[in-house]
Amino acid sequence: MNLEVRHLQLVAAVAEVGSLTRAGERLHLTQSALSHQLRDIEARLGTQLFLRVGKRLVLTPAGERLLASARDVLARLEQTEVDIRKMGEDRAGLLRLTTECYTCYHWLPALLTRYRRRFPRVEVRIDIESTRHPFERLLAGQLELAIVSSPVRDRRLVTEPLFDDEFVVIAAPSHPFAKRTHVRPIDMRGETLFVYPPRDESWVLNGVLLPAGAVPERVEEVMLTEAITELVRAGLGVSVIARWAVRPLLASGALIARRFAARGIHRRWNAAMPKDLARAEFIREFVALLSQSAPSERARGA
């Protein structure tokens, strides 16, 4: 692109006042500097933009065409600056977020209600499509925040700790697991295991059971937590899920939960964000609310 914003400002100013001297006063430049810039623009475009008629500079047809575009571009830039300044003044903006686990979406609505009371001009968008690729989307500028349990290895991203949770084996109260204090990976042999799709990305299946040689008899993919719990309640299989995700069902006795392995299996959740956004007020406030609203028994302050 040959033209710059300063060139558009020059053409608009000269067209309005009709002389380089008066345009220079408006743009805080000398007449010689403006004359040099005008010659530079015309050289870049290969055509004359102004004709001198008496003491006044008049636009050529090419100049008229450029002026129309200049006015449009400059008006858009001016409005953009106003909007951005207003966003800062009114605490407005856009917050696109995702989580690395579909279950986390269950406790976000209540948090969003509290957040919107504090930041009514911040538009919050939940991007479910980014669930499987949060880091790539953050680095591509398609997200501002991701709630993740996977380690962050890119220095362009920073994290704040949110909470810890525990994986538990859930089963129907009539299942033999109900009589045990914990479930060993090897005990999953012969069971039907419900996992979130795709099974190739199931951490429980590929990170725990298969390395231990504890291959379930059947593995079925189920998208929704509610569907998994209903299948388990019906005695059609078992699943491994975060305790907080099924806490109401455990409290009511509809399901039982047993520790997975003798010491249990825990994971830590973090808020991941681009480094240049970490200090933004509307991001910091959201992370603080995330920590306060942590669904686990062991919340961690951000």
Buried (B, 14 or more C-beta within 10 A) or exposed (E): EEBEEEBBBBBBBBBEBBBBEBBBBBBEBEBEBBBEBBEBBBEEBEBEBBEEEEEEBBBBEBBEEBBEEBBEBBEEEEEEEEEEEEBEEEBBBEBBBBBBBBBBBBBBEEBBEEBEEEBEEBEBEBBEEBBBBBBEBBEEEBBBBBBBBEEBEEEEBBBBBBBBBBBBBBBBEEBEBEEBEBBBBEBBBEBBBBBBEEEEEBBBBEEBBBEBEBBBEEBBEBEEBEEBBBBBBEEEBBBBBBBBBBBEBBEEEBBBBBBBBEEEBEBBBBBBBBEEBBEBEBBBBBBBBBBEBBBBEEBBEB
